[in-house]
Amino acid sequence: MTKEKEPVNEIKATQTLSKTEETKIDTEEPKSKKTLHDKLFKEVFSNPEVTIDLFKHHLPPEIFKKIDTKNLQLTNKSFITEEYSDKHSDLVYKTKINGANGYIYTVLEHQSTNDKHMGIRLLEYNVQLMRQHMKENKTTKAPIILNILIYAGKKSYTGPHNMLEIFEKPELAKELMFREINVIDLQSSKDEEIIKDEKAGFVELLLKYGILRDFIKLFENQMEILKTIIHEIPYLDRALSYIFLVDSGKNKEKLLNLLKEATQNEKKVMTLARQFKNEGIQEGIQKGIQKGIQEGVIKTAKNMLKNGISSALVKKTTGLSNKDLETLTKKK
């Protein structure tokens, strides 16, 4: 009975190589030693039965038991970059690990010396796999990944055995990097609490109100305390520039008066305000010039087309895109 052919990314655990496939493997001429390693690794370990034997004998029993070997599926995913394609090969199996979505990521390292950065390379490959899984499955949750490294170097493996070993101080990395994220949620924090952060407090408030593009409310509500701390801020000019650039400008006069009151420095506030006003005018002039030039080019192109000049010559003369020319041709 002929076995039904299955997709590359859903090869079941019961799949085995046929005699025809074995003959093909034996007769293909490898292009390099790298190709020899890669072909042997991928062709043999694409057979889930062989791969399960590898897992069974090299993974701790308590971990192997968590793998759903009956529903092991070979994917067509690969994350080895071109830079390392002559040193590494990879295979990605998809399955459930202790009931959770997971992958078993197997990498072959075939080079004469140890890759001292293998830990961070695995981390990079894992991140790519997680991103791809999340995108394909439209989820915000990353899958579990079990890494297996097959090392085939000339000497014994001396590289990292876990991700923490890539750090100068593994225990410190575990304490600081693999713990709860320190989230500073500005929108959920009261202004009175943020201001207590001393010199950092003012910029936190600017970022909080900057997303709303409205600083009037901030200065109206917190004027008295802002007047006491604003003179100690070492980034006042930059802060004022940010306010002028980000604020919606719905009530410029009121904002200027509030800034003058808070800083007690009318000269600084007005100087910066004039500077940004002039820059805005210049930007407007430049945009106007560019718009005028573009309108002139379009008018020229219209006249050329009207007089029977070919689109190719119009494009070459005016520099307009095919899309622009197509639009003009329809309007002609």
C-alpha positions as CSV (number, residue, x, y, z in Angstrom):
1,M,0.0,0.0,0.0
2,T,1.5,3.3,-1.0
3,K,2.0,5.8,1.8
4,E,0.4,9.2,1.3
5,K,3.0,12.0,1.0
6,E,2.8,14.6,3.7
7,P,3.8,18.3,3.8
8,V,7.4,19.1,4.6
9,N,6.4,20.9,7.8
10,E,4.2,18.2,9.1
11,I,6.3,15.0,8.8
12,K,4.8,12.5,11.3
13,A,6.9,10.4,13.7
14,T,6.1,7.2,11.8
15,Q,7.7,8.5,8.6
16,T,10.8,6.5,7.3
17,L,13.0,6.9,4.3
18,S,12.0,4.8,1.3
19,K,14.6,2.7,-0.6
20,T,14.2,5.1,-3.5
21,E,15.1,8.0,-1.3
22,E,18.1,6.1,0.2
23,T,19.4,5.4,-3.3
24,K,19.0,9.1,-4.2
25,I,21.0,10.1,-1.1
26,D,23.8,7.7,-1.8
27,T,24.2,8.8,-5.4
28,E,24.1,12.6,-5.0
29,E,27.5,14.3,-5.3
30,P,28.3,16.6,-2.4
31,K,29.8,19.9,-3.3
32,S,31.9,20.3,-0.1
33,K,32.7,18.9,3.3
34,K,30.2,21.2,4.8
35,T,27.5,19.8,2.4
36,L,28.5,16.3,3.5
37,H,27.9,17.2,7.2
38,D,24.8,19.1,6.5
39,K,23.2,16.5,4.2
40,L,23.9,13.6,6.6
41,F,22.6,15.5,9.6
42,K,19.4,16.7,7.9
43,E,18.5,13.6,6.0
44,V,19.0,11.2,8.9
45,F,17.5,13.3,11.6
46,S,14.6,14.3,9.5
47,N,13.4,10.8,10.3
48,P,11.6,11.2,13.6
49,E,12.3,7.6,14.7
50,V,16.0,8.3,14.6
51,T,15.5,11.7,16.3
52,I,13.4,10.2,19.1
53,D,16.2,7.7,19.8
54,L,18.6,10.6,20.1
55,F,16.3,12.4,22.5
56,K,15.6,9.3,24.6
57,H,19.3,8.5,25.2
58,H,20.6,12.1,25.7
59,L,17.9,14.0,27.5
60,P,17.3,13.6,31.2
61,P,14.4,11.0,31.7
62,E,12.3,13.6,33.5
63,I,12.6,16.0,30.5
64,F,12.1,13.3,27.8
65,K,8.8,12.2,29.5
66,K,7.4,15.7,28.9
67,I,7.9,15.5,25.1
68,D,4.9,14.4,23.1
69,T,6.8,12.1,20.8
70,K,3.7,10.6,19.2
71,N,2.9,14.0,17.6
72,L,6.4,15.1,16.7
73,Q,6.4,17.1,13.5
74,L,9.4,18.2,11.5
75,T,9.0,21.8,10.3
76,N,10.7,23.5,7.4
77,K,12.1,26.2,9.6
78,S,15.8,27.2,9.7
79,F,17.5,30.1,11.5
80,I,21.1,29.7,10.7
81,T,22.5,32.9,9.2
82,E,24.6,32.9,6.0
83,E,27.6,33.9,8.1
84,Y,27.5,30.6,10.1
85,S,26.0,28.3,7.4
86,D,29.4,26.6,6.9
87,K,29.7,25.9,10.6
88,H,26.1,25.1,11.8
89,S,23.1,23.2,10.6
90,D,19.7,23.1,12.3
91,L,16.4,21.1,12.4
92,V,13.3,22.2,14.2
93,Y,10.7,19.8,15.5
94,K,7.3,21.0,16.7
95,T,5.4,19.2,19.4
96,K,3.7,19.6,22.8
97,I,6.1,19.8,25.8
98,N,4.3,19.1,29.0
99,G,1.1,20.1,27.3
100,A,2.4,23.5,26.1
101,N,3.3,24.5,22.5
102,G,6.9,23.8,22.0
103,Y,9.8,23.2,19.7
104,I,12.9,21.0,19.9
105,Y,15.7,23.0,18.3
106,T,18.6,20.7,17.2
107,V,21.8,22.3,16.0
108,L,24.8,20.5,14.5
109,E,28.1,22.3,15.1
110,H,30.6,21.0,12.6
111,Q,33.9,22.9,12.8
112,S,37.4,22.1,14.0
113,T,37.3,24.5,17.1
114,N,34.6,25.3,19.7
115,D,32.4,28.3,19.0
116,K,32.8,30.2,22.2
117,H,29.7,32.2,21.3
118,M,27.5,29.2,20.8
119,G,25.3,30.2,23.7
120,I,24.4,33.6,22.4
121,R,23.9,32.1,18.8
122,L,21.4,29.7,20.2
123,L,19.7,32.6,22.0
124,E,19.5,34.5,18.7
125,Y,18.1,31.5,16.9
126,N,15.5,30.9,19.7
127,V,14.3,34.5,19.5
128,Q,13.8,34.2,15.8
129,L,11.8,31.0,16.3
130,M,9.7,32.6,19.0
131,R,8.9,35.6,16.9
132,Q,8.0,33.5,13.9
133,H,5.7,31.2,16.0
134,M,4.0,34.2,17.6
135,K,3.4,35.8,14.2
136,E,2.1,32.7,12.5
137,N,-0.2,31.8,15.4
138,K,-1.3,35.4,16.1
139,T,-0.4,35.1,19.8
140,T,1.5,37.2,22.3
141,K,2.8,34.1,24.1
142,A,6.1,32.5,23.1
143,P,6.5,28.7,22.8
144,I,8.8,26.6,25.0
145,I,12.1,25.7,23.2
146,L,14.2,22.8,24.1
147,N,17.8,23.2,22.7
148,I,20.0,20.2,21.7
149,L,23.5,20.8,20.4
150,I,25.3,18.0,18.5
151,Y,29.0,18.9,18.5
152,A,31.2,17.2,16.0
153,G,34.5,19.1,16.5
154,K,38.1,17.7,16.6
155,K,38.4,18.2,20.3
156,S,36.0,17.9,23.3
157,Y,33.4,20.5,23.7
158,T,34.3,23.4,26.0
159,G,31.6,25.9,25.2
160,P,28.7,27.0,27.4
161,H,26.2,24.3,28.6
162,N,23.4,26.8,29.5
163,M,22.4,30.3,28.5
164,L,23.6,31.8,31.8
165,E,27.2,30.8,31.0
166,I,27.4,33.4,28.2
167,F,27.5,36.1,30.9
168,E,30.5,37.3,32.8
169,K,28.7,36.7,36.1
170,P,26.0,34.1,35.6
171,E,24.4,34.4,39.0
172,L,24.1,38.2,38.7
173,A,22.6,37.8,35.2
174,K,20.0,35.3,36.7
175,E,19.2,37.8,39.5
176,L,18.8,40.8,37.3
177,M,17.8,39.7,33.8
178,F,15.7,36.6,34.5
179,R,13.3,38.1,37.0
180,E,10.3,40.4,37.1
181,I,10.7,43.3,34.7
182,N,11.0,46.7,36.4
183,V,8.1,48.5,34.9
184,I,7.7,52.3,35.4
185,D,4.0,52.8,34.4
186,L,3.8,56.6,34.0
187,Q,0.1,56.7,33.1
188,S,-0.9,54.7,36.2
189,S,1.3,56.7,38.5
190,K,0.1,59.9,40.2
191,D,1.9,63.1,39.3
192,E,2.6,63.7,43.0
193,E,4.4,60.4,43.2
194,I,6.4,60.9,40.0
195,I,7.7,64.3,41.1
196,K,9.3,62.6,44.1
197,D,11.8,61.0,41.7
198,E,13.8,64.2,42.0
199,K,15.7,65.2,38.7
200,A,14.2,62.2,36.9
201,G,10.7,63.2,37.9
202,F,10.3,66.2,35.6
203,V,11.2,64.2,32.4
204,E,8.9,61.4,33.5
205,L,6.1,63.9,33.7
206,L,7.0,65.3,30.3
207,L,6.9,61.8,28.7
208,K,3.5,61.1,30.5
209,Y,1.9,64.3,29.1
210,G,3.8,64.3,25.9
211,I,1.9,61.3,24.6
212,L,-1.3,63.4,25.1
213,R,0.4,66.4,23.5
214,D,-1.0,68.6,26.3
215,F,1.3,70.2,28.9
216,I,-1.2,72.9,30.1
217,K,-2.9,70.5,32.4
218,L,0.5,69.4,33.9
219,F,1.6,73.0,34.7
220,E,-1.8,74.0,36.0
221,N,-2.1,71.1,38.4
222,Q,1.5,71.0,39.6
223,M,2.7,74.6,39.2
224,E,3.7,75.2,42.8
225,I,5.9,72.1,43.2
226,L,7.3,72.5,39.6
227,K,8.5,76.0,40.5
228,T,10.5,74.6,43.4
229,I,12.3,71.9,41.4
230,I,12.6,73.3,37.9
231,H,15.7,75.3,38.7
232,E,17.6,72.2,39.7
233,I,16.9,70.4,36.4
234,P,20.1,70.1,34.3
235,Y,18.2,69.6,31.1
236,L,15.8,72.5,31.2
237,D,16.6,73.8,27.7
238,R,16.1,70.3,26.2
239,A,12.8,69.9,28.2
240,L,11.5,73.3,26.9
241,S,12.4,72.3,23.4
242,Y,10.5,69.0,23.8
243,I,7.4,70.9,25.0
244,F,7.5,73.3,22.0
245,L,7.9,70.5,19.5
246,V,5.4,68.1,21.0
247,D,2.5,70.2,22.3
248,S,-0.6,70.4,20.1
249,G,-0.4,74.2,20.0
250,K,-4.1,74.6,20.7
251,N,-3.5,77.4,23.3
252,K,0.1,78.6,22.7
253,E,-0.3,81.8,24.6
254,K,-1.6,80.1,27.8
255,L,1.3,77.5,27.6
256,L,3.9,80.3,27.2
257,N,2.5,82.1,30.3
258,L,2.6,78.9,32.3
259,L,6.2,78.2,31.3
260,K,7.3,81.7,32.2
261,E,5.7,81.3,35.6
262,A,7.2,77.9,36.2
263,T,10.7,78.8,35.1
264,Q,10.7,82.4,36.4
265,N,12.8,83.0,33.2
266,E,10.8,84.8,30.6
267,K,13.8,85.6,28.4
268,K,14.8,81.9,28.0
269,V,11.2,80.8,27.3
270,M,10.6,83.5,24.7
271,T,13.9,83.0,23.0
272,L,13.2,79.3,22.5
273,A,9.6,80.1,21.4
274,R,10.8,82.5,18.7
275,Q,13.5,80.0,17.6
276,F,10.9,77.3,17.1
277,K,8.5,79.7,15.4
278,N,11.2,80.8,12.9
279,E,12.2,77.2,12.2
280,G,8.5,76.4,11.6
281,I,8.2,79.2,9.1
282,Q,11.3,78.1,7.3
283,E,10.1,74.5,7.2
284,G,6.8,75.8,5.8
285,I,8.6,77.8,3.1
286,Q,10.7,74.8,2.1
287,K,7.6,72.6,1.8
288,G,5.9,75.3,-0.2
289,I,8.8,75.5,-2.6
290,Q,8.9,71.7,-3.0
291,K,5.2,71.6,-3.6
292,G,5.5,74.3,-6.3
293,I,8.3,72.5,-8.1
294,Q,6.3,69.2,-8.1
295,E,3.2,71.0,-9.5
296,G,5.4,72.5,-12.2
297,V,6.8,69.1,-13.1
298,I,3.3,67.6,-13.3
299,K,2.1,70.4,-15.5
300,T,5.0,69.9,-17.9
301,A,4.4,66.2,-18.0
302,K,0.7,66.8,-18.8
303,N,1.6,69.1,-21.7
304,M,4.1,66.6,-23.1
305,L,1.6,63.8,-23.0
306,K,-1.1,66.1,-24.6
307,N,1.3,66.8,-27.5
308,G,1.8,63.1,-28.2
309,I,5.2,62.6,-26.6
310,S,5.7,59.0,-25.4
311,S,5.4,58.1,-21.7
312,A,9.0,56.7,-21.7
313,L,10.4,60.1,-22.8
314,V,8.1,62.0,-20.4
315,K,9.4,59.8,-17.6
316,K,13.0,60.3,-18.5
317,T,12.6,64.1,-18.9
318,T,10.5,64.7,-15.7
319,G,11.7,62.0,-13.4
320,L,8.2,61.0,-12.5
321,S,7.4,57.5,-11.5
322,N,5.4,55.0,-13.5
323,K,2.5,55.3,-11.0
324,D,2.5,59.1,-11.5
325,L,2.5,58.8,-15.3
326,E,-0.2,56.2,-15.2
327,T,-2.4,58.6,-13.2
328,L,-1.7,61.4,-15.6
329,T,-2.5,59.2,-18.6
330,K,-5.9,58.3,-17.2
331,K,-6.7,62.0,-16.5
332,K,-5.5,63.1,-20.0
